[in-house]
Amino acid sequence: MKSSIQIVGLYPQLTGFGGIQQASRQMACALQNILARRDASLSLLGLNDPTGAQTLALGSNTIPFAGFDRAKIRFVANALLQAARKPRIIIAGHPNLAQPAAWMKKFSPFSKIIVLCHGIDVWDRLPHRRRKALLAADIALVPSTYTAQKLASIQEFPGQKIRTLPWPINNETLKRAENRAALNAPPDFPSGRVILAVGRWASTEKYKGADDLIRALPQLINLFPDLHLALVGRGDDIPRLKSIASNLKISPSVHFLEGLTDEQLAACYARAEIFALPSTGEGFGIVFLEAMAFGLPVVGAAAGGVTDIIENDVNGLLVPPKNEQALTQALNRLLNDPSLRARLGQNAQRAIKQKYLFASLEKGLEQILLECGLDSPPPK
């Protein structure tokens, strides 16, 4: 029988595509491992996941959770029921969920609240009630130095309550990187030299910079006629991006790959020559870690959490934000210099092993949970 020590996690979504979803899954897996060593209980709620009892299969872990299919009232009601169990720690997996976490604490005043802040979600001033709930948290957990700075300066969150813990690459991606020869590329993956970008191509996320990559391509194609750009991901901005490529008369060299499996995505990393995503809004950038695991040289904008990952001219190249000329020059430099590509790729793989393994997340998270009283005796 599980002990009374427990953690309740409130998440926007534990399934689906995206950096926040992947980070949430990794966090859930780490929580399960940490609590299993203590025979303690874990309860996870996913606001936007399919309704009812669900499970996550992550490697050897099977993690149960409840989904609520965007039904906010049912989600909050269930969270309040969880509060009646007097959890030791409440984790809000997004700043928008700090408010239901604060309501839970009214029913369980000895609980500690940890709020996960991923990046752009706290770069602008939050509405009054959401910010008040965020400021009431005991700990804010962020994946990058930049987001920690924004959290302190924009939200005025006390610096002594901020903890920085990078999100890790998942173990399945590492295994696929080690066995790349067995990966089969998706049918539409281009032949020739390929620059790869991976993201959600949504009209609300134009900051990803896919349009900048497309605009950089004509000059590069003149120098490298067999060059292609592969954009992996879904989103309602794809028609606009296709229109840009059409107007530049380079549509045959720009490829949109949607709905890929994890294995197909891994095959894209394995077959690309360069990974580039000049995004100005990344709180961290897990896709950079995935590319680095495959030994790809990476190009990113010197903005946001990417600057924690990419060390310029060591494990990748950083370019000024929204500077198409600098982006074109960086890509041209890599395409022209195989020794540079190899050096950056090797250093990238080394950085993954040193900083971004799942074990590092689990160790760091356990320390934060202990700080919040995970192993303290229950209050009387």
C-alpha positions in Angstrom: 0.0 0.0 0.0 1.3 3.4 -0.9 2.4 5.8 1.8 0.7 9.2 2.5 3.6 11.0 0.9 2.4 11.9 -2.6 2.7 14.3 -5.5 -0.1 15.6 -7.6 0.8 16.9 -11.0 -1.4 19.2 -13.1 -0.4 19.3 -16.7 -1.7 21.1 -19.8 -1.1 17.9 -21.9 1.0 14.8 -21.4 0.4 13.4 -24.9 0.8 15.0 -28.3 3.6 16.8 -30.2 5.6 19.7 -28.9 8.4 20.6 -26.5 6.2 21.3 -23.5 4.5 17.9 -24.0 7.8 16.1 -24.3 9.2 17.9 -21.2 6.0 17.0 -19.3 6.4 13.4 -20.2 10.0 13.3 -19.1 9.1 15.0 -15.8 6.3 12.5 -15.2 8.7 9.6 -15.8 11.3 11.1 -13.4 8.6 11.6 -10.7 7.5 8.0 -11.0 11.0 6.8 -10.5 11.7 9.1 -7.6 8.4 8.1 -5.8 8.8 4.4 -6.6 12.0 4.4 -4.4 9.8 5.7 -1.5 6.7 3.5 -2.1 4.8 6.8 -2.5 1.9 7.7 -4.7 1.7 9.9 -7.8 -1.4 11.3 -9.3 -1.3 13.1 -12.7 -4.0 15.1 -14.5 -3.8 16.2 -18.1 -6.2 19.0 -19.0 -6.1 18.7 -22.8 -5.5 14.9 -23.0 -8.3 12.5 -24.1 -10.9 12.0 -21.4 -10.7 9.2 -18.8 -8.0 6.9 -17.6 -4.9 7.0 -19.8 -1.3 5.6 -19.7 2.0 6.8 -20.9 4.5 4.2 -22.1 8.0 5.6 -21.7 10.7 3.0 -22.1 10.2 0.6 -19.3 7.8 2.9 -17.5 4.0 2.8 -17.7 2.6 5.9 -16.1 -1.2 6.2 -15.4 -2.9 9.6 -15.6 -6.4 11.0 -16.0 -7.3 13.1 -19.1 -10.0 15.8 -19.2 -10.4 16.7 -22.9 -10.3 20.4 -22.2 -13.1 20.3 -19.7 -11.7 22.9 -17.3 -14.4 22.6 -14.6 -14.0 18.8 -14.3 -10.3 19.2 -14.3 -10.3 21.7 -11.4 -12.9 19.7 -9.5 -10.8 16.6 -9.7 -7.7 18.6 -8.7 -9.6 19.8 -5.6 -10.5 16.2 -4.8 -6.8 15.3 -5.0 -6.1 18.1 -2.5 -8.3 16.3 0.0 -5.6 13.6 0.1 -3.2 16.2 1.5 -0.4 15.8 -1.0 3.1 16.7 0.1 3.8 18.5 -3.2 1.6 20.0 -6.0 3.3 20.5 -9.4 1.7 22.9 -11.9 3.1 21.9 -15.3 2.5 25.4 -16.8 2.1 28.9 -15.3 -1.6 28.9 -16.4 -2.1 26.0 -13.9 -0.7 27.8 -10.9 -4.2 29.1 -10.1 -5.8 25.6 -9.6 -2.7 24.6 -7.7 -3.3 27.6 -5.4 -6.9 26.6 -4.9 -5.7 23.1 -3.9 -3.5 24.6 -1.3 -6.5 26.1 0.5 -7.6 22.5 1.1 -4.1 21.3 1.9 -2.2 24.3 3.4 0.9 22.2 4.2 1.4 21.3 0.5 4.3 22.9 -1.4 3.7 24.2 -4.9 6.2 23.9 -7.8 5.3 25.7 -11.0 7.0 24.8 -14.3 7.7 27.8 -16.5 8.9 26.7 -20.0 9.8 30.0 -21.6 7.7 32.3 -23.6 4.8 31.6 -21.2 6.4 34.0 -18.7 8.3 36.4 -21.0 5.4 38.8 -21.0 3.6 40.1 -17.9 0.8 37.7 -16.9 -2.7 38.8 -16.1 -3.1 39.8 -12.5 -4.8 36.7 -11.2 -2.5 34.3 -13.0 0.6 36.2 -11.8 -0.7 36.3 -8.2 -1.1 32.6 -8.3 2.4 32.1 -9.8 4.0 34.4 -7.2 2.4 32.3 -4.4 4.3 29.2 -5.5 7.1 27.9 -3.4 9.4 27.1 -6.3 9.4 28.0 -10.0 11.3 25.5 -12.1 12.7 26.7 -15.5 14.8 25.0 -18.2 17.1 28.0 -19.1 19.0 30.9 -17.8 17.1 33.3 -20.0 13.7 32.2 -18.7 15.0 32.5 -15.2 16.0 36.1 -15.9 12.6 36.9 -17.5 10.7 35.3 -14.7 12.5 37.5 -12.2 12.4 40.8 -14.2 9.0 40.6 -15.9 6.9 38.6 -13.3 9.0 39.9 -10.3 9.3 36.3 -9.1 11.8 36.1 -6.2 15.1 34.9 -7.5 15.8 32.8 -4.4 12.7 30.6 -5.3 13.8 30.0 -8.9 15.5 26.7 -9.9 17.0 26.1 -13.3 17.0 22.5 -14.5 17.4 21.7 -18.2 15.0 19.4 -19.9 16.7 16.2 -21.1 16.7 14.3 -24.4 14.6 11.2 -24.1 16.3 7.8 -24.0 14.4 6.5 -27.0 16.0 9.2 -29.2 19.4 8.3 -28.0 18.9 4.7 -28.8 17.7 5.6 -32.3 20.8 7.8 -32.8 23.0 4.8 -31.9 21.2 2.6 -34.4 20.7 5.1 -37.2 21.4 2.5 -39.9 18.2 0.7 -39.1 16.0 3.8 -39.6 13.9 4.1 -42.7 13.4 7.6 -44.0 9.8 8.8 -44.7 8.8 8.5 -48.4 8.9 12.2 -49.0 12.3 12.9 -47.5 14.4 14.5 -50.3 17.6 13.2 -51.7 20.7 15.4 -51.9 22.0 17.7 -49.3 19.3 18.6 -46.7 18.9 21.3 -44.1 16.4 20.1 -41.5 14.0 22.1 -39.3 11.5 20.6 -36.8 8.7 22.6 -35.1 5.1 23.5 -34.9 4.4 25.6 -37.9 1.5 27.6 -36.4 0.4 31.1 -37.2 0.8 31.9 -33.5 4.4 30.7 -33.6 5.9 32.5 -36.6 8.8 33.3 -34.4 10.1 29.8 -35.2 11.7 31.3 -38.3 10.7 28.8 -41.0 10.1 31.7 -43.3 13.6 33.0 -42.7 15.0 29.6 -43.7 12.9 29.6 -46.9 14.1 33.1 -47.8 17.7 32.1 -47.2 17.4 29.2 -49.7 17.6 30.8 -53.1 21.1 32.2 -52.6 22.2 28.9 -51.2 20.7 26.9 -54.1 22.7 29.0 -56.5 25.8 27.7 -54.8 24.6 24.2 -54.0 22.0 23.1 -56.7 21.2 19.8 -54.9 20.3 21.5 -51.6 16.9 21.0 -50.0 15.0 22.3 -47.0 12.9 19.8 -45.0 10.4 21.3 -42.6 9.0 18.6 -40.3 5.8 19.4 -38.3 2.2 20.4 -38.6 0.5 23.8 -38.3 -1.9 26.2 -39.9 0.9 28.4 -41.1 2.1 25.9 -43.7 0.0 27.4 -46.6 1.7 30.8 -46.0 5.1 29.1 -45.9 4.4 27.3 -49.1 3.3 30.6 -50.7 6.7 32.1 -49.8 8.5 29.2 -51.4 6.3 29.5 -54.5 6.9 33.2 -54.9 10.6 32.6 -54.7 10.3 29.8 -57.3 12.0 27.3 -55.0 9.0 25.0 -54.2 10.7 21.9 -55.5 13.4 22.4 -52.9 11.2 23.0 -49.9 9.6 19.9 -48.4 6.9 19.8 -45.7 6.7 16.5 -43.8 3.7 16.1 -41.6 2.4 13.4 -39.2 5.7 11.6 -38.9 6.2 8.8 -36.3 9.1 9.2 -33.8 11.1 6.7 -35.8 10.6 8.6 -39.1 11.6 11.8 -37.4 14.7 10.1 -36.1 15.5 9.0 -39.7 15.2 12.6 -40.8 17.9 13.6 -38.3 20.0 10.7 -39.4 19.9 11.8 -43.1 20.1 15.5 -42.8 23.4 17.5 -43.1 22.5 20.5 -41.0 19.8 21.3 -38.4 18.6 25.0 -38.4 15.9 26.7 -36.5 16.3 30.5 -36.2 13.6 30.8 -33.6 13.4 33.8 -31.3 10.9 32.3 -28.9 12.4 29.1 -27.6 12.3 28.7 -23.8 14.7 25.8 -24.2 14.7 23.9 -27.5 14.5 20.1 -27.2 14.6 19.7 -31.0 18.2 21.1 -30.8 19.1 18.3 -28.4 17.6 15.7 -30.7 19.6 17.0 -33.7 22.8 17.2 -31.5 22.4 13.6 -30.4 22.6 12.6 -34.1 25.8 14.6 -34.5 24.3 17.3 -36.6 25.8 20.8 -36.6 23.0 23.1 -35.4 22.2 26.7 -36.2 20.0 28.8 -33.9 19.2 32.4 -33.2 21.1 34.0 -30.3 17.8 34.4 -28.4 15.9 32.8 -25.5 16.9 29.5 -24.1 18.8 28.4 -27.2 21.8 30.3 -25.9 22.1 27.8 -23.0 22.3 24.9 -25.5 24.4 26.2 -28.3 27.9 27.5 -27.6 28.8 29.5 -30.7 31.5 27.9 -32.9 31.9 25.1 -30.3 28.8 22.8 -30.7 26.9 24.9 -33.2 26.5 28.4 -34.6 24.5 31.3 -33.3 23.2 34.1 -35.5 21.6 37.4 -34.6 17.8 37.2 -34.4 15.8 37.9 -37.5 18.9 38.5 -39.6 18.5 36.6 -42.9 21.9 37.6 -44.2 23.7 36.2 -41.1 21.6 33.1 -41.3 22.5 32.6 -45.0 26.2 33.1 -44.2 26.2 30.6 -41.4 24.5 27.9 -43.5 26.9 28.7 -46.4 29.8 28.3 -44.1 28.7 24.9 -42.9 27.8 23.7 -46.4 31.3 24.6 -47.6 33.2 23.1 -44.7 32.9 19.4 -43.9 35.6 19.6 -41.2 33.6 22.3 -39.4 30.4 20.3 -39.6 32.2 17.2 -38.2 33.8 19.2 -35.3 30.6 20.9 -34.3 28.7 17.6 -34.6 31.1 15.7 -32.4 31.1 18.5 -29.7 27.3 18.5 -29.8 27.1 14.8 -29.1 29.6 15.3 -26.2 27.5 18.1 -24.8 24.4 15.8 -24.8 26.2 13.2 -22.7 27.6 15.7 -20.3 24.5 17.9 -19.6 21.2 16.6 -21.1 20.7 13.0 -20.1 17.5 11.9 -18.3 19.5 10.8 -15.2 20.6 14.5 -14.8 16.9 15.6 -14.8 15.9 12.9 -12.3 18.8 13.7 -9.9 18.2 17.5 -10.0 14.4 17.1 -9.6 14.9 14.8 -6.6 16.9 17.5 -4.9 14.2 20.1 -5.5 11.5 17.7 -4.2 13.6 17.1 -1.1 13.9 20.8 -0.6 10.1 21.0 -0.7 9.9 18.4 2.1 9.4 15.2 0.1 10.9 13.1 2.9 9.7 15.1 5.8 7.2 13.5 8.2 3.6 14.5 7.5 2.3 17.4 9.5 0.1 16.7 12.5 
